[in-house]
Every structure is written in C-alpha cells, then in structure tokens.
Amino acid sequence: MPVKPPSGVSIHNKSKAQKGFTLLAPIRKPTAYLLDMQGHPVHRWKLGRGGINHAMLLDNGNLFIAQHGDGGPPLAAGKGGLLREYDWDGKVVWEHYDGMQHHDARRLKNGNAIYIAWEPLPKKLHRRVKGGLPGSEAPDGHIYGDVIREVNPSGDVVWEWRSSELKIEDYPIVPLWNREEFAHANTVAPMPNGDLLVSFRVINTIMIIDKKTRKVKWEMRDERFGGQHDCHMLPNRKILVFANGQLTGWEHPHSRIVEIDPKTKKWGWQYRAERGLDFFSPHISGAQRLPNGNTLICEGGHGRLFEVTREGKIVWQFVNPHHSPHPVLGEHNWVFRAYRYTADSKQIRRRAKQS
C-alpha cells in the first residue's frame, strides 16, 4: 500500500517549483486559505457556511466559490446551492441561491455567472436512459439530468442548456453506476470564444457546446477516463483532463493527468505514478498547467496537492490538514480543486507575501 505523506508541505524544490500562492478551500470547512510555498496561510476568507466544490480567484482578486446551500434534490455528490463572491477583505459582494446547483460554477467576462444544476427528467424519458445499475434511481424515484444555467448579476436566467437535449440513447451510463443521474456534469469550462467545455462523469464523455447554436460541436467518449473531472482548454489548444480511473476496464484503476489533441482525439502528454495506486482519486480532483510548464495536481480524495515537471518529477507537495466528517465514509480531508497564482498575477497583485 502507498505510504501517506504527512500533512502540510513535505516536498519543495525551490529551483523547480512554480513560485506563487495556492488557493485551498477544504470541502465543508468554513474557511478558504491562500497558502505560500511553505504551506502557511497568508490570507483567509471566512465563508459563513462550509465551502463545497469549485473555488477560484477572479481577476479582481475576489474569491468566487460554491458553498453548501439548503434544499435541493435527494442527491449528495457535488451538492452546492449557494454561489458567492467575496472581496479581498471578506465582504460578500454578490450571491445567488439555486438549490439545484452542483459541482462547478464560473464567473464570465460579461459579469454573468454560469453553473451546473440538476433537474428531474420527465418520466417519459426514463426508459431512454440506458445502462447503470437496475433499480438504482434516486430515492424520490427520479432520474436527474443536468442544466447548464447562466444568470446575470441580478440572478435572472439568461441562457440554459439541458442534457436532455442530447440523444439520450447514445450515451449509456457505465454499468456499475447508479441511475439516479443521467450524464452527471462536473465541469463547465468557458472557452475563449464563449463555447463551453463540459465533463459528464457517468458517461465518460467530454464535449464542447456551441454557446450560440446550443449544439454539441465536438465530443469524445473514452472509457479510460474512468469518471473524469476538470476538462479545460490549454493555451496550446490541447485539452487537459483529470482521468480518475474509477470503474474502468482499462488496466488497474489509477488516476492520470492527460493532454488530448481535440483534432485527433489522441492522448499526448500524461502523468501517472510509477506505482499506479500511489496516485489515485476515484472522485473530485483536477489539474492546472502552470506558467513554468509544470502541472499542479489536486488528488482530491486524499487532500493532496502536488506539482510535477514535464518529466513527471514531483517538485512540491502539500496535504490538506483540515478534516471534515462524512455520514458514510467518516473523516476526510477532500479538496475539490486547487489553483496556484503568481505574486504579480491579476488575482494577487502582490497583496500577499511569502513567509
């Protein structure tokens, strides 16, 4: 079995690691942190209620985060509900409640916000949902689909797209997953041209949705993804994906970070541990390409953040010391995703200093 590293920073190669500050928002904890390279908090945001899922800094330095909200359907995986923006001093400057919101949310350049939400599929569509474990619909009898929803600063819905618009029969749920959700989106990443790159976990599919026509203009299904997360386009026009490796028939389950050429759909650069299970998160997680060419990886299920070079050498490693209770799995230190920002970036603007 792999040896778990200690909490905090255990590896720091100063000459190889990308210097900067790492945003850490532990799941279901009331504080988000900006960490220096030694793992020390140099800034904090008090969240009022537990953070959950996606968090990032905006260009103005504000924290944009999905937090736990009341209400919503009887689904647990990725449930959020309350979107908030905090300024640098911790004041809530915007919020939007949608009890159906889950997983991902982003601020758009036009000031709107876009996020993923659930909605129950009409009963007449249930028979069109293929695959999954028989009889494993949600406790209320529904199968839930995804809605990509855009709201303006006032909270008015200005654009929507639904997974039910797909030809449902063509996207069977993988055999060992429940049927409580069709598709299960976990990432909505805006692209430079305004289109949306979306990850659908339980059908091992990533796709680009044309924002203007509302049509799927590109898609890729690959069982090797194993319930992937955090697909997004890199400046080199490749797609970076966290391939979780859960419930896949390809090799032994382990996680990988992969670059995909959307033109050929071929896997290019990838990172995996020399011993497969030394790097494995069956759920959540993500990766960020850093300015120096390294990749910051969030192995969410273990609360482990680590930076690797192009050659796969680990040059920085941190383990989240903050634990939360889970009703079934016990205590955990999960991290949905993490980002590194340089001191001179728009997000930091040299307001934070290394300890």
DRENGU-871054 format. One record per residue (C-alpha): x, y, z; residue number from 1. Coordinates in steps of 0.5 Angstrom, whole numbers, padded with zeros to 4 digits. Each point is the difference from the previous one (the first is absolute). Example, Ala and Ser with C-alpha at 12.3 -4.5 7.8 and 13.67 -1.06 7.14 Angstrom:
% residues 2
+-------+-------+-------+------+
|     x |     y |     z | resi |
+-------+-------+-------+------+
|  0025 | -0009 |  0016 |    1 |
|  0002 |  0007 | -0002 |    2 |
+-------+-------+-------+------+
This chain:
% residues 355
+-------+-------+-------+------+
|     x |     y |     z | resi |
+-------+-------+-------+------+
|  0000 |  0000 |  0000 |    1 |
|  0003 |  0007 | -0001 |    2 |
|  0002 |  0004 |  0006 |    3 |
| -0004 |  0006 |  0001 |    4 |
|  0004 |  0007 |  0000 |    5 |
|  0000 |  0004 |  0007 |    6 |
| -0005 |  0006 |  0000 |    7 |
|  0003 |  0007 | -0003 |    8 |
|  0006 |  0000 | -0004 |    9 |
|  0004 | -0006 | -0001 |   10 |
|  0004 |  0002 | -0007 |   11 |
|  0002 |  0007 | -0002 |   12 |
|  0005 |  0000 | -0006 |   13 |
|  0001 |  0008 |  0000 |   14 |
|  0004 |  0000 | -0006 |   15 |
| -0005 | -0005 | -0004 |   16 |
| -0007 |  0002 |  0003 |   17 |
| -0004 |  0006 | -0002 |   18 |
|  0000 |  0005 |  0005 |   19 |
| -0006 |  0003 |  0002 |   20 |
| -0006 | -0001 |  0004 |   21 |
| -0005 | -0006 |  0001 |   22 |
| -0008 |  0001 |  0001 |   23 |
| -0002 | -0005 |  0004 |   24 |
| -0008 | -0001 |  0002 |   25 |
| -0001 | -0006 |  0004 |   26 |
| -0006 | -0003 | -0001 |   27 |
| -0006 |  0001 |  0005 |   28 |
|  0005 |  0005 |  0004 |   29 |
| -0002 |  0007 |  0002 |   30 |
|  0007 |  0003 | -0002 |   31 |
|  0004 |  0001 | -0007 |   32 |
|  0007 |  0001 |  0000 |   33 |
|  0005 |  0003 | -0004 |   34 |
|  0007 | -0004 |  0001 |   35 |
|  0007 |  0002 | -0001 |   36 |
|  0005 | -0005 | -0003 |   37 |
|  0001 | -0003 |  0007 |   38 |
| -0007 | -0001 |  0001 |   39 |
| -0001 |  0005 |  0005 |   40 |
| -0007 |  0004 | -0001 |   41 |
|  0002 |  0008 | -0002 |   42 |
| -0007 |  0001 | -0001 |   43 |
| -0007 | -0002 |  0002 |   44 |
| -0007 |  0000 | -0001 |   45 |
| -0006 | -0001 |  0005 |   46 |
| -0005 | -0004 | -0004 |   47 |
| -0006 |  0001 |  0005 |   48 |
| -0002 | -0007 | -0002 |   49 |
|  0004 | -0006 | -0003 |   50 |
|  0003 |  0000 | -0007 |   51 |
| -0001 | -0005 | -0005 |   52 |
|  0002 | -0002 | -0007 |   53 |
|  0003 |  0006 | -0004 |   54 |
|  0004 |  0006 |  0002 |   55 |
|  0005 |  0005 | -0003 |   56 |
|  0002 |  0007 |  0000 |   57 |
| -0003 |  0005 | -0005 |   58 |
|  0005 |  0005 | -0004 |   59 |
| -0002 |  0005 |  0005 |   60 |
|  0002 | -0004 |  0006 |   61 |
| -0006 | -0002 |  0002 |   62 |
| -0002 | -0007 |  0002 |   63 |
| -0005 | -0004 | -0004 |   64 |
| -0003 | -0006 |  0004 |   65 |
| -0006 | -0005 |  0000 |   66 |
| -0002 | -0001 |  0007 |   67 |
| -0005 | -0005 |  0003 |   68 |
| -0007 |  0002 |  0000 |   69 |
| -0006 | -0002 |  0003 |   70 |
| -0006 | -0004 | -0004 |   71 |
|  0001 | -0004 | -0007 |   72 |
| -0001 | -0007 | -0002 |   73 |
|  0002 | -0006 |  0004 |   74 |
|  0007 |  0000 | -0003 |   75 |
|  0006 |  0000 |  0003 |   76 |
|  0006 |  0000 | -0005 |   77 |
|  0002 |  0007 | -0001 |   78 |
| -0006 |  0004 |  0003 |   79 |
|  0001 |  0007 |  0001 |   80 |
| -0005 |  0005 | -0001 |   81 |
|  0003 |  0007 |  0002 |   82 |
|  0004 |  0004 | -0004 |   83 |
|  0004 |  0005 |  0003 |   84 |
|  0005 |  0006 | -0002 |   85 |
|  0005 |  0002 |  0006 |   86 |
|  0004 |  0006 | -0001 |   87 |
|  0007 |  0000 |  0003 |   88 |
| -0002 |  0002 |  0007 |   89 |
| -0005 | -0005 |  0000 |   90 |
| -0006 |  0004 | -0001 |   91 |
| -0006 | -0003 | -0004 |   92 |
| -0001 |  0004 | -0006 |   93 |
| -0004 | -0005 | -0004 |   94 |
| -0004 | -0006 |  0001 |   95 |
| -0005 | -0005 | -0004 |   96 |
| -0004 | -0005 |  0003 |   97 |
| -0002 | -0006 | -0004 |   98 |
| -0002 | -0007 |  0004 |   99 |
|  0001 | -0004 | -0006 |  100 |
|  0008 |  0003 | -0002 |  101 |
|  0005 | -0005 |  0001 |  102 |
|  0008 | -0001 | -0001 |  103 |
|  0002 |  0005 | -0005 |  104 |
| -0001 |  0008 | -0001 |  105 |
|  0004 |  0005 | -0003 |  106 |
| -0001 |  0008 | -0001 |  107 |
|  0000 |  0002 | -0007 |  108 |
|  0004 |  0006 | -0003 |  109 |
| -0007 |  0004 | -0001 |  110 |
| -0001 | -0001 |  0007 |  111 |
| -0005 | -0005 |  0000 |  112 |
|  0000 | -0007 |  0003 |  113 |
|  0000 | -0007 | -0003 |  114 |
| -0001 | -0006 |  0004 |  115 |
| -0003 | -0007 |  0000 |  116 |
| -0006 | -0002 |  0003 |  117 |
| -0005 | -0006 |  0001 |  118 |
| -0007 | -0001 | -0003 |  119 |
| -0004 | -0006 |  0000 |  120 |
| -0001 | -0004 | -0006 |  121 |
| -0007 |  0000 | -0003 |  122 |
| -0003 | -0007 |  0002 |  123 |
| -0001 | -0002 | -0008 |  124 |
|  0008 |  0001 | -0001 |  125 |
|  0002 | -0005 |  0006 |  126 |
| -0001 | -0006 | -0005 |  127 |
|  0005 |  0003 | -0005 |  128 |
|  0006 |  0000 |  0006 |  129 |
|  0004 | -0006 | -0002 |  130 |
|  0005 | -0003 |  0005 |  131 |
|  0001 |  0001 |  0007 |  132 |
| -0002 | -0005 |  0006 |  133 |
| -0007 | -0002 | -0001 |  134 |
| -0005 |  0003 |  0005 |  135 |
|  0005 |  0005 |  0003 |  136 |
| -0004 |  0006 | -0002 |  137 |
|  0000 |  0006 |  0005 |  138 |
| -0004 | -0001 |  0007 |  139 |
| -0005 |  0004 | -0003 |  140 |
| -0001 | -0004 | -0006 |  141 |
|  0003 |  0005 | -0005 |  142 |
|  0006 |  0000 | -0004 |  143 |
|  0003 |  0006 |  0000 |  144 |
|  0003 |  0004 | -0006 |  145 |
|  0005 |  0006 | -0001 |  146 |
| -0002 |  0007 | -0001 |  147 |
|  0006 |  0005 | -0002 |  148 |
| -0003 |  0006 |  0002 |  149 |
|  0002 |  0008 | -0001 |  150 |
| -0002 |  0005 |  0005 |  151 |
|  0001 |  0008 | -0001 |  152 |
|  0002 |  0004 |  0006 |  153 |
| -0007 |  0001 |  0003 |  154 |
| -0001 | -0008 | -0001 |  155 |
| -0004 |  0000 | -0006 |  156 |
|  0001 | -0006 | -0004 |  157 |
|  0002 |  0002 | -0007 |  158 |
|  0002 | -0007 | -0003 |  159 |
| -0001 | -0007 |  0001 |  160 |
|  0002 | -0007 | -0003 |  161 |
| -0002 | -0007 |  0002 |  162 |
|  0003 | -0007 |  0000 |  163 |
| -0007 | -0002 | -0002 |  164 |
|  0001 |  0004 | -0007 |  165 |
|  0005 | -0006 | -0001 |  166 |
| -0002 | -0006 | -0004 |  167 |
|  0000 | -0004 |  0007 |  168 |
|  0000 | -0007 | -0003 |  169 |
|  0007 |  0001 | -0003 |  170 |
|  0003 |  0002 |  0007 |  171 |
| -0001 | -0006 |  0004 |  172 |
|  0002 |  0000 |  0008 |  173 |
|  0006 | -0004 |  0001 |  174 |
| -0002 | -0007 |  0003 |  175 |
|  0002 |  0001 |  0008 |  176 |
| -0003 |  0007 |  0001 |  177 |
| -0007 |  0002 |  0003 |  178 |
| -0005 |  0002 | -0005 |  179 |
| -0002 |  0006 |  0005 |  180 |
|  0003 |  0005 | -0005 |  181 |
|  0001 |  0000 | -0008 |  182 |
|  0007 |  0003 | -0002 |  183 |
|  0002 |  0003 |  0007 |  184 |
|  0003 |  0006 | -0003 |  185 |
|  0006 |  0002 |  0005 |  186 |
|  0004 |  0005 | -0004 |  187 |
| -0003 |  0006 | -0004 |  188 |
|  0007 |  0004 | -0003 |  189 |
| -0002 |  0006 | -0004 |  190 |
|  0005 |  0000 | -0006 |  191 |
|  0003 |  0007 | -0003 |  192 |
| -0005 |  0000 | -0006 |  193 |
| -0006 | -0001 |  0005 |  194 |
| -0002 | -0007 | -0001 |  195 |
|  0000 | -0005 |  0006 |  196 |
|  0004 | -0006 |  0001 |  197 |
| -0003 | -0005 |  0004 |  198 |
|  0001 | -0006 |  0004 |  199 |
| -0005 | -0005 |  0001 |  200 |
|  0002 | -0005 |  0005 |  201 |
| -0004 | -0006 |  0000 |  202 |
|  0000 | -0001 | -0008 |  203 |
|  0008 |  0001 |  0000 |  204 |
| -0001 |  0006 | -0005 |  205 |
|  0002 |  0007 | -0001 |  206 |
| -0003 |  0004 | -0005 |  207 |
|  0000 |  0008 | -0003 |  208 |
| -0007 |  0003 |  0000 |  209 |
|  0000 |  0006 | -0005 |  210 |
| -0003 |  0005 |  0004 |  211 |
| -0004 |  0004 | -0006 |  212 |
| -0003 | -0006 | -0003 |  213 |
|  0000 | -0005 |  0006 |  214 |
|  0002 | -0006 | -0004 |  215 |
|  0006 | -0004 |  0002 |  216 |
|  0005 |  0001 | -0005 |  217 |
|  0005 | -0004 |  0003 |  218 |
|  0000 | -0006 |  0005 |  219 |
|  0005 | -0006 |  0002 |  220 |
| -0002 | -0006 |  0004 |  221 |
|  0005 | -0004 |  0003 |  222 |
|  0000 | -0006 |  0005 |  223 |
|  0007 |  0001 |  0002 |  224 |
| -0003 |  0007 |  0003 |  225 |
| -0003 | -0004 |  0006 |  226 |
| -0005 |  0006 |  0002 |  227 |
|  0005 |  0005 | -0002 |  228 |
|  0000 |  0008 |  0003 |  229 |
|  0002 |  0007 | -0002 |  230 |
|  0001 | -0001 | -0007 |  231 |
|  0002 |  0007 | -0003 |  232 |
|  0004 |  0003 | -0006 |  233 |
|  0007 |  0002 |  0001 |  234 |
|  0004 |  0006 | -0004 |  235 |
|  0003 | -0006 | -0005 |  236 |
| -0007 | -0002 | -0002 |  237 |
|  0000 | -0006 |  0004 |  238 |
| -0005 | -0003 |  0005 |  239 |
|  0003 | -0001 |  0007 |  240 |
| -0004 | -0006 |  0004 |  241 |
|  0000 | -0003 |  0006 |  242 |
| -0002 | -0007 | -0001 |  243 |
| -0002 | -0003 |  0006 |  244 |
|  0001 | -0007 | -0002 |  245 |
| -0006 | -0003 |  0004 |  246 |
| -0005 | -0006 | -0002 |  247 |
|  0004 |  0000 | -0007 |  248 |
|  0002 | -0007 | -0003 |  249 |
|  0007 |  0003 | -0002 |  250 |
|  0006 | -0002 |  0004 |  251 |
| -0001 |  0000 |  0007 |  252 |
| -0003 |  0006 |  0003 |  253 |
|  0004 |  0006 |  0001 |  254 |
|  0000 |  0007 | -0002 |  255 |
|  0003 |  0004 | -0006 |  256 |
|  0001 |  0007 | -0002 |  257 |
|  0000 |  0000 | -0008 |  258 |
|  0000 |  0005 | -0005 |  259 |
| -0004 | -0001 | -0006 |  260 |
|  0000 |  0003 | -0007 |  261 |
| -0007 |  0001 | -0002 |  262 |
|  0001 |  0000 | -0007 |  263 |
|  0003 | -0008 |  0000 |  264 |
| -0003 | -0002 |  0007 |  265 |
|  0006 | -0003 |  0002 |  266 |
|  0003 |  0000 |  0006 |  267 |
|  0007 |  0004 |  0001 |  268 |
|  0004 |  0002 |  0006 |  269 |
| -0002 | -0003 |  0006 |  270 |
|  0002 | -0001 |  0007 |  271 |
| -0001 | -0006 |  0005 |  272 |
|  0003 | -0003 |  0005 |  273 |
|  0006 | -0005 | -0001 |  274 |
| -0004 | -0005 |  0005 |  275 |
| -0008 |  0001 | -0002 |  276 |
| -0003 |  0001 |  0007 |  277 |
|  0005 |  0005 |  0002 |  278 |
| -0005 |  0005 | -0004 |  279 |
| -0007 | -0002 |  0000 |  280 |
| -0006 |  0004 |  0002 |  281 |
| -0007 | -0003 | -0002 |  282 |
| -0003 |  0006 |  0000 |  283 |
|  0000 |  0008 |  0000 |  284 |
|  0007 |  0003 | -0002 |  285 |
|  0003 |  0004 | -0005 |  286 |
|  0007 |  0003 | -0003 |  287 |
|  0003 |  0006 | -0002 |  288 |
|  0005 |  0002 | -0005 |  289 |
|  0005 |  0005 |  0003 |  290 |
|  0004 |  0006 | -0003 |  291 |
|  0006 | -0004 |  0000 |  292 |
| -0003 | -0006 | -0003 |  293 |
| -0001 | -0004 |  0006 |  294 |
| -0006 | -0003 |  0002 |  295 |
| -0004 |  0001 |  0006 |  296 |
| -0004 | -0006 |  0002 |  297 |
| -0005 | -0001 |  0005 |  298 |
| -0001 | -0007 |  0002 |  299 |
| -0007 |  0002 |  0004 |  300 |
| -0002 | -0007 |  0003 |  301 |
|  0007 |  0001 |  0004 |  302 |
|  0000 |  0007 |  0001 |  303 |
|  0007 |  0000 | -0003 |  304 |
|  0002 |  0006 | -0005 |  305 |
|  0007 | -0001 | -0004 |  306 |
|  0004 |  0003 | -0005 |  307 |
|  0003 | -0004 | -0006 |  308 |
|  0005 |  0001 | -0005 |  309 |
| -0001 | -0001 | -0007 |  310 |
|  0004 | -0007 |  0001 |  311 |
| -0004 | -0002 |  0006 |  312 |
|  0004 |  0002 |  0006 |  313 |
| -0003 |  0003 |  0006 |  314 |
|  0003 |  0007 |  0002 |  315 |
| -0006 |  0002 |  0005 |  316 |
| -0005 | -0004 |  0004 |  317 |
| -0005 |  0002 |  0006 |  318 |
| -0005 | -0004 |  0003 |  319 |
| -0006 |  0004 |  0003 |  320 |
|  0000 | -0001 |  0008 |  321 |
| -0008 |  0002 |  0000 |  322 |
| -0004 | -0006 |  0001 |  323 |
| -0008 |  0000 |  0000 |  324 |
| -0005 | -0005 |  0002 |  325 |
| -0004 | -0004 | -0005 |  326 |
| -0006 | -0004 |  0002 |  327 |
|  0002 | -0007 | -0004 |  328 |
|  0008 |  0001 | -0001 |  329 |
|  0002 |  0003 |  0006 |  330 |
|  0005 |  0006 |  0001 |  331 |
|  0003 |  0002 | -0007 |  332 |
|  0005 |  0006 | -0002 |  333 |
| -0003 |  0000 | -0007 |  334 |
|  0001 |  0006 | -0005 |  335 |
| -0004 |  0001 | -0006 |  336 |
|  0005 |  0004 | -0004 |  337 |
|  0006 |  0005 |  0002 |  338 |
|  0004 |  0006 | -0004 |  339 |
|  0007 |  0003 |  0000 |  340 |
|  0000 |  0007 | -0001 |  341 |
|  0007 |  0004 | -0001 |  342 |
|  0001 |  0006 |  0004 |  343 |
|  0000 |  0005 | -0006 |  344 |
| -0007 | -0003 | -0003 |  345 |
| -0006 |  0004 |  0000 |  346 |
| -0003 | -0004 |  0005 |  347 |
|  0005 |  0001 |  0005 |  348 |
|  0003 |  0007 | -0002 |  349 |
|  0006 | -0001 |  0005 |  350 |
| -0005 |  0001 |  0006 |  351 |
|  0002 | -0007 |  0003 |  352 |
|  0008 | -0001 |  0002 |  353 |
|  0004 | -0006 |  0001 |  354 |
|  0001 | -0002 |  0008 |  355 |
+-------+-------+-------+------+
